[in-house]
């Protein structure tokens, strides 16, 4: 498909919407940036940091 006419030929005209829906209140957590990757990165970094701190503490006791 290179243009709208080809898409219309392939899929047809489609149907108009039955009702207008406002989902803005359901999408309050959506952001322009993909911050979920930053959150996962921070969590992984924290887990690794805690793991190494515990490992270091065990070596001092021995």
BASEPA-724105 format. One record per residue (C-alpha): residue in one letter; z, y, x. Coordinates in steps of 0.02 Angstrom, whole numbers, plus 32768, in hexadecimal, padded with zeros to 4 digits. Each point is the difference from the previous one (the first is absolute). Example, Ala and Ser with C-alpha at 12.3 -4.5 7.8 and 13.67 -1.06 7.14 Angstrom:
residues 2
> rest,Z,Y,X
> A,8186,7F1F,8267
> S,7FDF,80AC,8045
END
This chain:
residues 62
> rest,Z,Y,X
> X,8000,8000,8000
> X,7FCC,80A5,8047
> X,8018,8074,7F6C
> X,8049,8011,7F52
> X,7F5E,7FCC,7FA9
> X,8002,7F57,8057
> X,80B6,7FE7,7FD0
> X,7FDB,802C,7F4B
> X,7F6E,7F86,7FFC
> X,806C,7F76,804A
> X,80A2,801B,7F9E
> X,7FC8,805E,7F65
> X,8043,80A1,7FB7
> X,80B2,7FC4,7FE8
> X,807A,8037,7F79
> X,8059,80A5,7FE5
> X,80BE,7FFF,8013
> X,8060,7FD3,7F61
> X,8093,8074,8025
> X,8036,807F,8080
> X,808F,7FC0,806D
> X,8073,8064,8073
> X,804A,7F92,8089
> X,803E,808C,8070
> X,80B6,7FD4,7FDE
> X,7FE1,7F4C,8034
> X,7FB0,8033,80A5
> X,808D,806E,8042
> X,800D,7F93,809B
> X,7F4A,8013,8033
> X,7FDD,806F,8096
> X,7F62,803B,8056
> X,8035,7FAE,80A2
> X,8020,7F48,8010
> X,80BA,800F,8029
> X,802A,7F4C,7FD6
> X,7FC0,7FCF,80AD
> X,8078,807E,804D
> X,8090,7FB8,7F9C
> X,7FD6,7F4F,8037
> X,7FF2,803C,80B4
> X,80AB,8052,7FFB
> X,804F,7F64,7FB5
> X,7FB0,7F8E,8083
> X,8037,8076,808C
> X,80B2,8002,7FBB
> X,8008,7F42,7FF6
> X,7FC1,7FED,80B3
> X,8079,8086,803D
> X,8095,7FAA,7FAC
> X,7FC9,7F57,8045
> X,7FFA,8043,80B3
> X,80A6,805B,7FEE
> X,8056,7F60,7FC7
> X,7FAD,7F9D,808B
> X,803A,8080,807F
> X,80B1,7FFB,7FBA
> X,8005,7F41,800F
> X,7FC9,8008,80B6
> X,808F,8078,8029
> X,8082,7F88,7FB7
> X,7FC5,7F6C,8066
END
